Each structure stands twice: as structure tokens, then as C-alpha cells.
């Protein structure tokens, strides 16, 4: 994916979550949307995909990717908190 595409601009450049709130958003964003949407099962649909960066000292060290049910802003807030908590893990992996 080129750096000027929406996903890297949002996640890597602006260091903000990239949110695909609908299956159509996933199709519009990812050239491999077929396999992503193919992860769905009747019990676990793929209706949203949220990528949340783990940022340390102004650098994106990694991202947590969530696929599943129809997520909302409350879910995103929890995911952002989890990404903040995961920063130390990414720092340790970087040192390994």
C-alpha cells in the first residue's frame, strides 16, 4: 500500500486509528479485503476493522488490529487504551 493511501496516512503519519466501520469501508481500503472478510463465521462476523497505533516517543512501533462485529466509538476508546498499554511490549520487542 503506498504511503499516500488513507490507511498509512492515518495510522503511520498522523498516528491515529484507522477505522473501517463497515464491510464496504474494508473493501474500499484493503486490496486483500476478500481474505479479511473471509475470516467471518456465522458466530463472528467481520463487519468492522479498526487499526490502532501503539506510539512511543513520536514513533509508531506497531498496531493492534481488530476485526469483528460492528464496532462503535466506545469500542474504539477501549482499543486505544489497550494500544497505550501495549506500548511497553512493542518497546521490548524492538530491543530483542
N, C-alpha and C positions, 0 to 999 in steps of 0.2 A: 504494500500500500504506500503510495507516495506521501511524503511529509506534508504536502499541502492538502491532503484529503481531510475530511472533517474529524475522523477518529484521532489521527496523530496530532492535529492542531489542538483539539480539545484536551486530550489526555497528556500528551508529551510537551506541547508548547505552553498552553495555558494552565496545565497541571490541574485540570478539573475533571470530574467524572464525565464520561461519555455515555449517554443514555439512549438506548433504543427501547422506547416504551411499548412498541407494537412489533408484531412479526413483520409487518411491512417496513418498519424502520430497519430491522435486521437485514432484510433483503436489499434495501437501498444502500446500506453501509458496507456490508461484507460480501466480497466476491465468492466466499465459501459459505454463503448463507444456507445452502442446501444441507450440508452436513451438520451445521449448527442447529437448524430447525429439525433435522432428523434425530436429534438426541431426545426428542419428546416421546413420552409414553402417555397412555390414557391417564395414568395417575399423576404424571409430572409433565405438564405441557411446557413448551417453550414459547412464551408469549412476550417476554421482555428479555433484554440483555443489557446489563449495566457493568461498565468497566470503571473501577475506582482506583486512582493512582495512590501509591504509597510514596510520599515525598519526604526527603531528608536533605536538609541543608540546600534547598532550592533545586534538588535533582530528583527526577522520578526514578526510583530504584526498581519498581515493579508495579504490577497492578493486580487487583483482585477482580475476577470476572464472575459475574453472577448471571446465570440463565435460569429461567423458570417461569413461574406464574406471572400474572400481571402485577408487576411491582408498582409502588407508588412513592411519593415523596418521603413518607415516614420510613419506608424500607431503605431508601437511599440514605437517609440520615444515619440509620443503624450501620449501613455498609461503610459509610465514610468514617464512622467511629472505629469500626473494625480495621479499616485500612490504616488508620493512625496507630492503632495498637500493633499492627503487623510490621511497622517500620523497623523495629529492632531486629526482627527475624531477617528482613532483607539486608540490613547492615551486616549482620553476622554472616549471611551467605556471601556477601560481597567480599568479606575478609577471608573466606575459606579458599 
